[in-house]
Amino acid sequence: MTSLEGPNPSRIGAPVHIPVLPSEVLEHLAGDASLRASLTGWVVDGTVGAAGHAEALLRECPGLCVLGLDQDPEILAHARVRLAPFGERVRLRHARASQIDALLESEALPAPIGMLLDLGVSSLQLDSPERGFAFQVDGPLDMRMDPTAARTAADIINHWDEADLADLIYHEGGDTRARRIARVIVEARHRHPFLRTGALADLIARGVPSGGKTHPATKLFQALRRAVNEEGEELIAALTAAETRLADSARLVVISFHSGEDGVVKRFISRGARAGRWRALTKKPVSATRSEIRTNRRSRSALLRAAVRVRSPRDGGAAERGPQDQEVSS
Ligand SMILES: C[S@@+](CC[C@H](N)C(=O)[O-])C[C@H]1O[C@@H](n2cnc3c(N)ncnc32)[C@H](O)[C@@H]1O
């Protein structure tokens, strides 16, 4: 956890990221409109981003406070500007979702009554070529959400052995051409290491064309981004913190953009439900309506799941209670 550093002032305040499933997030996190005015306590936004969801929550629920964290200090600067009107109801920290547990300890907050995880990248990151997330425009092969992190996508592409690269592309990108892709990368990097997104995307387009509508490097880029940012490990640590830290009847809302990630959330909730620690609010993941997809294309792959923390005395039942344990349709 570090203090805010290095924002790009020219971008602060500009509209950058349209939050996905905005009304569904509010409904699952704060219950229906009649309940919201009476809610009090802290909600953790573990991926606060440009703070679209956090702002809506603070506006709709005047008794709520938000602890927001993001591993990208530039994006956190947007959140700071956007949430400034809410004053002391907001604390923003440059931290990773895996640090939620430690952060709640150091901030000495009461058990939160909700947690939101809106996973993946922000449009601001995707739309900044210099961050290296996109293959459509050339940029450095970086992909770190946290610029202070040690490992870049170039480190993985240029140094991992072929079998590990193939496993990564298959497991994290779901690309069945993983072995061929790994082979052409390893052959080409002997001639010159990859430092730019454009060179890597071109190699895949020429060497392992897919014939489909999507660019042949799409899944490779997704796999690299997930590995660079340790997205799988981060999610597990954040879910574990939710289970340990949330108050009785608190709500957990997770939005994934990847079927593997949604599977992790689904299994976490169903295992917890069987053990009497969670009650699922969504049987199937909630996805965006056609009209939302028309205005925000990014929402087309969003999958929302939600659950209520159920604490029994056996489970170390926390004294605080979260939003009323009210069913939400799915
Ligand atoms: C999809 S955006 C969140 C958008 C936000 N809900 C909004 O309304 O603007 C995801 C954000 O989470 C951050 N992020 C992703 N993984 C993270 C992690 N493990 N820890 C902290 N921040 C993370 C990214 O830097 C990005 O800003």
The ligand as an ORCA input file, in Angstrom:
! r2SCAN-3c Opt
* xyz 0 1
  C     -13.179     -2.511    -14.350
  S     -12.274     -1.298    -13.507
  C     -13.310     -0.802    -12.185
  C     -14.272      0.254    -12.581
  C     -15.050      0.856    -11.438
  N     -15.951     -0.112    -10.838
  C     -15.796      2.091    -11.876
  O     -16.998      2.175    -11.632
  O     -15.185      2.982    -12.441
  C     -11.136     -2.261    -12.689
  C     -10.153     -1.479    -11.852
  O      -9.649     -2.367    -10.906
  C      -8.268     -2.187    -10.780
  N      -7.770     -3.481    -10.377
  C      -7.801     -4.638    -11.072
  N      -7.293     -5.621    -10.329
  C      -6.973     -5.083     -9.129
  C      -6.430     -5.614     -7.930
  N      -6.117     -6.888     -7.821
  N      -6.238     -4.780     -6.899
  C      -6.564     -3.465     -6.986
  N      -7.061     -2.910     -8.103
  C      -7.277     -3.717     -9.160
  C      -7.793     -1.726    -12.127
  O      -6.608     -0.971    -11.997
  C      -8.975     -0.906    -12.607
  O      -8.837      0.444    -12.298
*
